[in-house]
Amino acid sequence: METTAAFVGLSCIDCGERFDPDANRCPACGGILDPAYDYGVIDLTREELAERPFDSMWRYEELLPFPRESAITIEEGATPLVECEKLAAEMGVGRVLIKDEGRNPTGSFKDRGQTVAMTAAAQQGASDVALASAGNAGQAAAAYAGRADIDAHVFLPSRAGFTNKAMVNVHGGDMTVVGGRIGDAGAAYADAMAEEGESEGWHSVGTFVTPYRHEGKKTMAYETIEQLDWEVPDAVVYPTGGGVGLVGMHKAATELRELGLIDELPAMYAAQSSGCAPIVEAFEAGKDRHEPVEHPDTICGGIEIPDPGASPWILECLRESGGGAVATDDEEILESAIGVAKGEGVEMGATCAAAASGAWKLADEGEFGADDTVVLLNTATSNKDSDVLRSHLMGKGI
């Protein structure tokens, strides 16, 4: 595999064993693998970054496993950080900014993960990739697989949005729609991998199965901090399901600190729906691992992950950063999406608006200071589920 100078392989976050770049889950204990680097060989300065075009997440290639020249890319990343003065005034803080990931090629932050995961798959000679997805990751996987001339097998729950389903087909993906929720799609994917994947040579690009999706998503933190002229935000509120982006962003901040580019870490906050909030419940109870939600009940399918396998890592990131976790109900989440669209013009996805409703709740509870800078992650455009927001308005007679 063609890798960057600093990339030294994959480390298990549970047992600490080191493995080659072509591994998936830890062969020793089954734990999650995380790309590891020799930071001593990285010579990257603020000034050098300032001279580079702000054109893609691959501008940070020294901190990624693969060089830009080998990437399967559609120029993802380099998304805007939108100043929201009205939100800041309403929340009583110094600044509120929205990192608008809806501007990515397929309309969500999932592109950042799939560009790195698909680059790894291509370098490993994969002919087929597979994953289960609530929607956006499946669409992104189909797009990047098509660019790499790799066949994609995408397993979606029936509740996934029409746009996601349509675009998986448009990008040439092989789509299986499974009745029920994300867990049902995951079970069908697991069965297919066991029955067909091994014989057909399917390569998984699923959440925390490939080590590379959270690695791509960490670039959201690099960009955010650089866009703030290297002033670290006081809080980052992240709509959290599986937590891939949250742990990635926290890792990125620790890397920038290791390199001497920043001195402190942003406080990371996980925002969930009260209808499915295993991370919030575990955090508030002081636990190191979640209890699975037996009967999840939320319209926010993108963060309806009742049994997040990486919960110990997520909880560790929240506590290490000095952040927290917050849950709001679906009504508040949908109202927040509409409020942000009306007041600031930013089209937050229905699921993603958990970050906004969560930030309002945290502000009401006095979690933020009057001079704080708060960043909200809009992980996908509202065009993916605009019917949900419109239906909400119609239910109110609007």
C-alpha positions as CSV (number, residue, x, y, z in Angstrom):
1,M,0.0,0.0,0.0
2,E,1.2,3.5,-0.8
3,T,1.2,5.4,2.6
4,T,2.4,8.7,4.0
5,A,5.7,9.0,5.8
6,A,4.2,9.3,9.3
7,F,1.7,6.5,9.1
8,V,3.0,3.4,10.9
9,G,0.0,1.0,10.9
10,L,-3.1,0.3,13.0
11,S,-3.3,0.2,16.8
12,C,-6.1,-1.5,18.7
13,I,-7.7,0.9,21.1
14,D,-8.4,-2.0,23.5
15,C,-5.3,-4.2,23.7
16,G,-2.8,-1.8,22.1
17,E,-1.5,-4.3,19.6
18,R,-0.1,-2.9,16.3
19,F,-1.1,-4.3,12.9
20,D,-0.5,-3.8,9.2
21,P,-2.6,-1.2,7.3
22,D,-4.7,-3.9,5.6
23,A,-6.3,-5.2,8.9
24,N,-9.9,-4.5,9.9
25,R,-11.0,-5.3,13.5
26,C,-8.2,-6.4,15.8
27,P,-7.3,-10.0,15.1
28,A,-6.2,-10.4,18.7
29,C,-9.2,-9.2,20.7
30,G,-11.8,-7.9,18.1
31,G,-11.3,-4.3,19.2
32,I,-11.5,-1.2,17.0
33,L,-8.3,-0.4,15.1
34,D,-7.1,3.2,14.9
35,P,-4.5,4.5,12.4
36,A,-1.2,5.4,14.2
37,Y,1.5,7.9,13.3
38,D,5.0,8.9,14.1
39,Y,4.3,12.5,14.8
40,G,8.0,13.2,15.2
41,V,8.5,13.0,11.4
42,I,5.7,15.5,10.7
43,D,6.9,19.0,10.1
44,L,3.7,21.0,9.5
45,T,3.3,24.7,10.5
46,R,0.4,27.1,10.4
47,E,2.2,29.2,7.9
48,E,2.7,26.3,5.5
49,L,-1.0,25.4,5.7
50,A,-2.0,29.0,5.1
51,E,-0.1,28.8,1.7
52,R,-2.1,25.8,0.5
53,P,-5.4,26.1,-1.3
54,F,-8.4,25.5,1.0
55,D,-9.8,23.1,-1.6
56,S,-10.1,19.6,0.0
57,M,-9.6,17.7,3.2
58,W,-6.6,16.1,1.5
59,R,-4.6,19.3,2.1
60,Y,-3.9,17.6,5.5
61,E,-2.3,14.6,3.8
62,E,0.6,14.4,6.3
63,L,-1.9,13.5,9.0
64,L,-3.7,10.9,6.9
65,P,-2.7,7.4,6.0
66,F,-2.5,7.8,2.2
67,P,-1.0,10.6,0.1
68,R,-3.3,12.9,-1.9
69,E,-2.0,11.6,-5.2
70,S,-3.4,8.1,-4.5
71,A,-6.7,9.2,-3.0
72,I,-10.2,8.2,-4.4
73,T,-11.5,11.7,-4.1
74,I,-14.4,13.9,-5.3
75,E,-12.8,17.0,-3.6
76,E,-14.6,16.5,-0.3
77,G,-14.1,18.7,2.7
78,A,-13.2,22.3,2.8
79,T,-16.7,23.1,3.9
80,P,-17.7,26.5,5.3
81,L,-17.9,27.5,8.9
82,V,-20.9,29.8,9.0
83,E,-21.2,32.6,11.5
84,C,-24.6,32.7,13.2
85,E,-25.0,35.9,15.1
86,K,-28.7,35.4,15.8
87,L,-28.1,32.0,17.4
88,A,-25.3,33.4,19.5
89,A,-27.6,36.1,20.8
90,E,-30.4,33.7,21.5
91,M,-28.0,31.3,23.4
92,G,-26.2,34.1,25.2
93,V,-22.7,33.2,24.0
94,G,-20.0,35.0,22.2
95,R,-20.2,33.1,18.9
96,V,-22.1,30.3,17.3
97,L,-20.8,28.8,14.1
98,I,-22.2,26.0,12.0
99,K,-19.7,23.7,10.2
100,D,-21.9,22.9,7.2
101,E,-21.1,19.4,6.0
102,G,-24.1,19.5,3.7
103,R,-21.8,21.1,1.1
104,N,-19.9,17.8,0.5
105,P,-20.2,16.0,-2.8
106,T,-23.0,13.7,-1.8
107,G,-24.4,16.1,0.8
108,S,-23.0,14.8,4.0
109,F,-19.9,14.3,6.1
110,K,-19.9,10.6,5.2
111,D,-17.9,11.6,2.1
112,R,-14.9,12.3,4.4
113,G,-14.9,8.8,5.7
114,Q,-15.6,7.1,2.4
115,T,-12.8,8.8,0.6
116,V,-10.2,7.3,2.9
117,A,-12.0,4.0,3.3
118,M,-12.3,3.6,-0.4
119,T,-8.7,4.6,-1.0
120,A,-7.7,1.8,1.4
121,A,-10.0,-0.7,-0.3
122,A,-8.7,0.2,-3.8
123,Q,-5.1,-0.1,-2.6
124,Q,-5.9,-3.6,-1.2
125,G,-7.2,-4.6,-4.6
126,A,-10.9,-4.9,-3.5
127,S,-13.4,-5.7,-6.3
128,D,-16.4,-5.3,-4.0
129,V,-17.2,-3.3,-0.8
130,A,-20.2,-3.7,1.5
131,L,-21.8,-1.9,4.4
132,A,-25.0,-1.4,6.3
133,S,-26.1,2.2,6.6
134,A,-29.0,4.4,7.8
135,G,-28.7,6.2,4.5
136,N,-26.0,8.8,4.0
137,A,-23.0,6.5,4.3
138,G,-24.6,4.1,1.8
139,Q,-25.0,6.8,-0.7
140,A,-21.4,8.0,-0.2
141,A,-20.1,4.5,-0.4
142,A,-21.8,3.9,-3.7
143,A,-20.5,7.2,-5.1
144,Y,-16.9,6.6,-4.1
145,A,-17.0,2.9,-5.2
146,G,-18.2,4.0,-8.6
147,R,-15.3,6.4,-8.9
148,A,-12.9,3.6,-7.9
149,D,-14.5,1.1,-10.3
150,I,-15.4,-1.1,-7.3
151,D,-18.9,-2.7,-6.9
152,A,-20.8,-1.5,-3.8
153,H,-23.3,-3.6,-1.8
154,V,-25.4,-1.4,0.4
155,F,-27.9,-2.6,3.0
156,L,-30.4,0.1,4.0
157,P,-33.4,-0.1,6.4
158,S,-36.8,0.6,4.8
159,R,-37.1,3.9,6.7
160,A,-34.0,5.3,4.9
161,G,-34.9,8.4,2.9
162,F,-35.9,8.3,-0.7
163,T,-32.9,10.4,-1.8
164,N,-30.4,8.0,-0.3
165,K,-32.1,5.0,-1.9
166,A,-32.4,6.7,-5.2
167,M,-28.8,7.8,-5.3
168,V,-27.4,4.5,-4.3
169,N,-29.0,3.2,-7.5
170,V,-27.9,6.2,-9.5
171,H,-24.3,5.7,-8.5
172,G,-24.6,2.0,-9.6
173,G,-24.7,0.4,-6.2
174,D,-26.3,-2.9,-5.4
175,M,-28.9,-2.0,-2.9
176,T,-30.8,-4.3,-0.5
177,V,-33.6,-2.6,1.4
178,V,-34.5,-4.4,4.7
179,G,-37.7,-4.0,6.6
180,G,-37.3,-2.4,10.0
181,R,-34.5,-0.2,11.4
182,I,-30.7,0.1,11.2
183,G,-30.2,-3.0,13.3
184,D,-32.2,-5.1,10.8
185,A,-30.1,-3.8,8.0
186,G,-27.0,-4.6,9.9
187,A,-28.1,-8.1,10.5
188,A,-28.8,-8.6,6.8
189,Y,-25.4,-7.2,6.0
190,A,-23.7,-9.5,8.5
191,D,-25.5,-12.5,7.0
192,A,-24.5,-11.5,3.5
193,M,-20.9,-11.0,4.5
194,A,-20.8,-14.5,6.2
195,E,-22.6,-16.2,3.3
196,E,-21.2,-14.4,0.3
197,G,-18.7,-11.9,1.4
198,E,-15.9,-14.3,2.1
199,S,-16.2,-16.3,-1.2
200,E,-16.8,-13.1,-3.2
201,G,-14.0,-11.2,-1.6
202,W,-16.2,-8.4,-0.2
203,H,-14.3,-5.7,1.7
204,S,-16.2,-4.0,4.5
205,V,-16.4,-0.2,4.6
206,G,-18.7,-0.3,7.6
207,T,-18.6,1.9,10.7
208,F,-15.6,1.0,12.9
209,V,-15.0,-2.2,10.8
210,T,-12.8,-0.4,8.4
211,P,-10.3,1.7,10.5
212,Y,-10.4,4.5,8.0
213,R,-13.8,6.1,8.2
214,H,-13.2,8.0,11.5
215,E,-9.8,8.9,10.2
216,G,-11.3,10.8,7.3
217,K,-13.9,12.5,9.5
218,K,-11.2,13.9,11.8
219,T,-10.4,16.5,9.2
220,M,-13.6,18.4,10.2
221,A,-11.6,19.4,13.3
222,Y,-8.5,20.5,11.4
223,E,-10.6,22.7,9.2
224,T,-12.7,24.1,12.0
225,I,-9.7,25.2,14.1
226,E,-7.8,26.6,11.1
227,Q,-10.9,28.5,10.0
228,L,-11.1,30.0,13.5
229,D,-7.5,31.3,12.9
230,W,-6.2,28.6,15.3
231,E,-8.4,29.7,18.2
232,V,-9.8,26.5,19.6
233,P,-13.6,26.6,20.1
234,D,-14.9,26.3,23.6
235,A,-17.4,23.7,22.7
236,V,-18.3,21.4,19.7
237,V,-21.8,20.0,19.7
238,Y,-22.1,16.9,17.6
239,P,-25.2,14.9,16.6
240,T,-24.2,11.5,17.7
241,G,-25.3,8.0,16.7
242,G,-22.3,5.7,16.2
243,G,-19.9,8.5,17.1
244,V,-17.5,8.1,14.3
245,G,-17.1,11.8,13.6
246,L,-17.0,12.7,17.3
247,V,-14.0,10.4,18.1
248,G,-12.4,11.5,14.9
249,M,-12.6,15.2,15.7
250,H,-11.3,14.6,19.2
251,K,-8.4,12.6,17.9
252,A,-7.6,15.4,15.4
253,A,-7.5,18.0,18.2
254,T,-5.1,15.9,20.2
255,E,-2.9,15.5,17.1
256,L,-2.8,19.3,16.6
257,R,-1.8,19.7,20.3
258,E,0.9,17.0,19.9
259,L,2.3,19.0,16.9
260,G,2.3,22.2,18.9
261,L,-0.3,23.9,16.6
262,I,-2.8,24.4,19.5
263,D,-2.5,24.3,23.3
264,E,-5.9,23.0,24.4
265,L,-8.7,20.7,23.3
266,P,-12.3,21.8,22.5
267,A,-15.0,20.3,24.8
268,M,-16.9,17.7,22.8
269,Y,-20.6,17.3,23.4
270,A,-22.7,14.4,22.1
271,A,-26.2,15.4,21.1
272,Q,-28.9,12.7,20.8
273,S,-32.6,12.2,20.6
274,S,-34.3,11.4,23.9
275,G,-35.9,8.5,22.0
276,C,-32.5,6.8,21.6
277,A,-29.9,8.2,23.9
278,P,-27.5,5.4,25.0
279,I,-24.5,7.7,25.2
280,V,-26.3,10.4,27.2
281,E,-27.7,7.9,29.6
282,A,-24.2,6.3,30.1
283,F,-22.5,9.6,30.5
284,E,-25.0,10.9,33.1
285,A,-24.8,7.6,35.0
286,G,-21.0,7.8,35.1
287,K,-20.6,4.6,33.2
288,D,-17.8,3.6,30.9
289,R,-20.1,1.6,28.5
290,H,-23.7,2.1,27.4
291,E,-26.7,-0.1,28.0
292,P,-28.5,-0.9,24.7
293,V,-31.8,0.9,24.1
294,E,-34.4,-1.9,23.8
295,H,-37.1,0.1,22.1
296,P,-35.7,3.1,20.2
297,D,-38.3,5.7,19.2
298,T,-37.1,8.6,17.2
299,I,-37.7,10.0,13.7
300,C,-34.0,10.9,13.5
301,G,-32.9,7.8,11.8
302,G,-29.3,9.0,11.3
303,I,-28.6,9.0,15.0
304,E,-30.9,6.1,16.0
305,I,-28.1,3.7,17.0
306,P,-29.4,1.8,20.0
307,D,-26.3,-0.2,20.5
308,P,-23.2,1.9,19.6
309,G,-20.2,-0.5,19.7
310,A,-17.7,2.3,20.2
311,S,-19.4,3.8,23.3
312,P,-16.4,3.3,25.6
313,W,-14.3,5.4,23.2
314,I,-17.0,8.0,22.7
315,L,-17.4,8.4,26.5
316,E,-13.7,8.6,27.0
317,C,-13.5,11.4,24.4
318,L,-16.3,13.3,26.1
319,R,-14.7,13.1,29.5
320,E,-11.1,13.7,28.3
321,S,-12.2,16.9,26.5
322,G,-14.2,18.2,29.4
323,G,-17.4,18.0,27.4
324,G,-20.7,16.2,28.0
325,A,-23.8,14.7,26.5
326,V,-27.3,16.1,26.0
327,A,-30.6,14.7,24.8
328,T,-33.6,16.5,23.4
329,D,-36.9,15.2,22.1
330,D,-37.8,15.0,18.4
331,E,-40.2,18.0,18.6
332,E,-37.3,20.2,19.8
333,I,-34.9,18.8,17.2
334,L,-37.3,19.5,14.3
335,E,-38.2,22.9,15.6
336,S,-34.5,23.7,15.8
337,A,-33.9,22.7,12.2
338,I,-36.7,25.0,11.1
339,G,-35.5,27.8,13.4
340,V,-32.0,27.7,12.0
341,A,-33.3,27.7,8.4
342,K,-35.5,30.6,9.1
343,G,-33.1,32.7,11.1
344,E,-29.7,31.8,9.6
345,G,-30.5,30.3,6.2
346,V,-28.5,27.1,6.9
347,E,-30.3,24.0,5.9
348,M,-29.7,21.5,8.8
349,G,-30.8,18.0,8.3
350,A,-33.6,16.8,10.5
351,T,-31.2,14.4,12.3
352,C,-28.3,16.9,12.4
353,A,-30.5,19.5,14.1
354,A,-30.0,17.6,17.3
355,A,-26.8,19.6,17.6
356,A,-28.8,22.9,17.6
357,S,-31.5,21.7,20.0
358,G,-28.8,20.2,22.2
359,A,-26.8,23.4,22.2
360,W,-29.9,25.4,23.1
361,K,-30.5,23.1,26.1
362,L,-26.9,23.3,27.2
363,A,-27.0,27.0,27.0
364,D,-30.2,27.1,29.1
365,E,-28.6,24.9,31.7
366,G,-25.6,27.3,32.0
367,E,-23.1,25.0,30.4
368,F,-21.6,27.8,28.2
369,G,-20.0,31.0,29.2
370,A,-21.0,34.5,27.9
371,D,-17.8,34.7,25.7
372,D,-17.7,31.1,24.5
373,T,-17.4,30.1,20.9
374,V,-19.7,27.2,20.2
375,V,-19.5,25.1,17.0
376,L,-22.4,23.0,15.8
377,L,-21.9,20.2,13.3
378,N,-24.5,20.1,10.5
379,T,-23.5,16.7,9.3
380,A,-25.8,16.6,6.3
381,T,-28.0,18.8,4.1
382,S,-31.7,19.0,4.9
383,N,-32.4,18.1,1.2
384,K,-31.9,14.5,2.3
385,D,-35.0,14.6,4.6
386,S,-36.8,17.8,3.7
387,D,-40.1,15.9,3.6
388,V,-39.7,15.2,7.4
389,L,-39.3,18.9,8.1
390,R,-42.2,19.9,5.8
391,S,-44.4,17.3,7.4
392,H,-43.6,18.7,10.8
393,L,-44.7,22.2,9.6
394,M,-47.9,20.8,8.0
395,G,-48.7,19.0,11.3
396,K,-48.8,22.5,12.9
397,G,-51.0,23.8,10.2
398,I,-48.3,25.8,8.5
